[in-house]
Amino acid sequence: MAKFNYVAMDSRGKETKGVLEVGSQSEAINRLKEMGFFPTKVTEAEKPKDAKKDAKSSGGGGSSGGKKKKGGQINIRIPGFGSGVKTKVLTTFTRQLATLVEAGLPLLRGLRVLEKQERNVTLKNILGDLSLSIEGGSTFSEGLAQHPKVFNRLFINMVKAGELGGVLEVVLKRLAEFMEKAEKIKGKVVAAMFYPVAVMVVAVGIVALLMIVVVPKFKTIFADLLGGDAGMPGFTLFVLKISETLKDYTIIFPEWFFGGFPFPGPVVWGIVVFVIVFKVTIKTKKGMWYFDKFKLNMPVLGPVISKVAIARFTRTLGTLVQSGVPILQALTIVRETAGNVVVAKAVQDVYESVKEGETITAPLEKSGVFPPMVISMVDVGEQTGALPEMLLKISDNFDEEVDNAVSAMTSLLEPIMIVFLAVVVGSIVIAMFLPLIKLMESLGSDPGGGGE
């Protein structure tokens, strides 16, 4: 049997320390709980030096050099590498853990199983820490709280509610469903916007190439053939002027700079300054408010962003309340995870209203963010005592609306982009052909071929 040093709290909250001689760490924890203590730290007592030497000789010196974890794996952490866990990876982990726990596997064993198969280095290390934390007597939610960069307050509080209610497997399943639906709608929006953005980038690149490189060469030719700018058509002069402006103010080729190597012009520097000022502005409280307000009301994209925000709010609040998190605590979490300052302000107003014993619907209506249908459904849910179910129905409905809105938006953007490209490229081509037509007309009307 091994000896284990422990630190525990008694029923009065007084700290006590001691040593137990048992077979394993889990047995020590169980023994402490039987004694009426709440263990906070249980560690194996250090072996005598002679025992350590015997262990080294019998192990073939395998433990020498480097810091090792269980299974002989060396734990090396390099700053800047593997410092984050993607949402998709975390969603997969949550679903797998929910499945294991629902199947009857103990939480600790489930974490060990997932730790062995996890490929993400950061999450693998975190799962190891969670297992050690639970073995040391901490709850699962307390272990999660030690990694706030990976597990947000929504995740931690739902797990805590599941532990208190004895329905951890149900809460994990709901949490997995919540994350999967959020990831699904995000993926749909990104996939739908990829094609229009890609086409727009290519279009801008082609137009820039034509206006900065190709068109200026025609100017010299036309000036020689038509005797200067005075002989050129007005539309051609207009296009050439735009081309000259773009060439002189976007990318310049100064002779003194590495023999005419391209250098950003005033327009490029102006865009850079604008982006920097914009980023600094939206980090301020007032700037963030106005920008988020603009995003909700902007044409074309505004309705989609608004629907995504409403779906996120209702799904988060509905999932939290359904999982047993107190309404005020749930509203605080929703406010912090809203993703939009305007929506967060509306949630804060709801929090103050509920705190004073009033309804949820009045501040929602006052915010101007939520449509009448949402307010009416929340009101019915509040009156019938089925608020969580009603909120989840609203989120499902708005997820569907987001999908339809994104499809409609992309189908509308495609013809707009085609027309835009046709107009721009067509205008450049026409502007280049007009001088040629004028030249041919002047040659045709030249009286050099016949006389009286």
Secondary structure, 3 states (H helix, E strand, C coil): CEEEEEEEECCCCCEEEEEEEECCHHHHHHHHHHCCCEEEEEEECCCCHHHHHHHHHHCCCCCCCCCECHHHCECCCCCCCCCCCCHHHHHHHHHHHHHHHHCCCCHHHHHHHHHHHCCCHHHHHHHHHHHHHHHCCCCHHHHHCCCCCCCCHHHHHHHHHHHHHCCHHHHHHHHHHHHHHHHHHHHHHHHHHHHHHHHHHHHHHHHHHHHHHHHHHHHHHHHHHHCCHHHCCHHHHHHHHHHHHHHHHCEECCCCCCCCCCEECHHHHHHHHHHHHHHHHHCCHHHHHHHHHHHHHCCCHHHHHHHHHHHHHHHHHHHHHHCCCCHHHHHHHHHHCCCCHHHHHHHHHHHHHHHCCCCCHHHHHHHCCCCHHHHHHHHHHHHHCCHHHHHHHHHHHHHHHHHHHHHHHHHHHHHHHHHHHHHHHHHHHHHHHHHHHHHHHHHHCCCCCCCC
